[in-house]
Amino acid sequence: MWSSSSKPIAQALCSACRRAIPSSSSTVRAQQATGSHLLRVQGYLLAHKMLVGGTSIFSDVFTVGSRKLCLSFWPKGGQANPDGNVRANLHARGNSTSDVTAECQVSILDRAGFPAYTGSMGPQSFCSSSAGIDIVGVKELSEMAARLVDDDGCLNVRCDVTVLEFDAEAPVDTD
């Protein structure tokens, strides 16, 4: 309860609070979108024999939510570490200049379509750059390649992506 001496102060504060109410408001809603993309490298055994370290193979552009992405696959290691680890990078594509916040898992599948090797990336934010994942050692993939290539001669690389998106609702005038 307010004492009789503090009542005018409380009324003045409440009056000031009412004047501080903004004349408009907006709401931004965080949502996640998920999707998968399968990169099939046909003729992989020939490609693996001919590729040098630091060379990548790019997927087509795919969409998760409203974001356009692509995957680069480095079967003999990335540019900074050729012949180190097989690597995959997730790239933002399209006309958007805003950052993409995403997490993903990239798996090299066995002949039956199950993950043989998997690498994961927790949530990262990127725009024109990419976010990378080490999957398995180059030597280990080289030794196992013949067992991973399917009957069509393809090495299958699956990318599962979750993208964080913000939807802005129309502003509301409170006047």
Steps between C-alpha positions, in 0.01 A plus 500: 500500500608852430542737794326836466836672447615264219168496311572819295843362405350167389232680295767714332707188415199319354413807295858511367481130412182557296672778306798270428286242318619487139264590220576180309629151563624203302566134562777283360447127516792254499436181304708214376488338160654160432595326180733246345704490182666198340816562298568202273853496359469276195825338387647561844782246476633674187453843659675387816795369297532824299421768762784673679484618861322832544253440212128512572184367340193729524137395526214676327334778698226372732249679720432460871222728621557822308878454482693388194803286586752273332749243621864472404662161556878470533579126465876552541493777758429872493718775361663571835559132577528288183537130573387560861128443549218454255303820538162645409408867504152651506472820292232771490379574146251735341442872530459521877759720669396399851681234697379140500497325836503125450609172646562194290613143488678356198523124450679287245259214444584133457368284215176437694439872549594514868754748643851351497675823604336808647613848596289765672503875538312674780323829433721740305426828329641573155415701189733500202749275676436139587493280806708181488483150643772234520349158428772234490871463428595509130699178534208318661259610226751396232523153653121467531392671175437179304268376778305827514433551129158366402414279199466812281858604578382787725630616834201641688542794737196605703468844656231557767453869578304701755475872429388767746263753344327809631158601373400859569131568542352822371540794740195594704413863574373546854375857453 
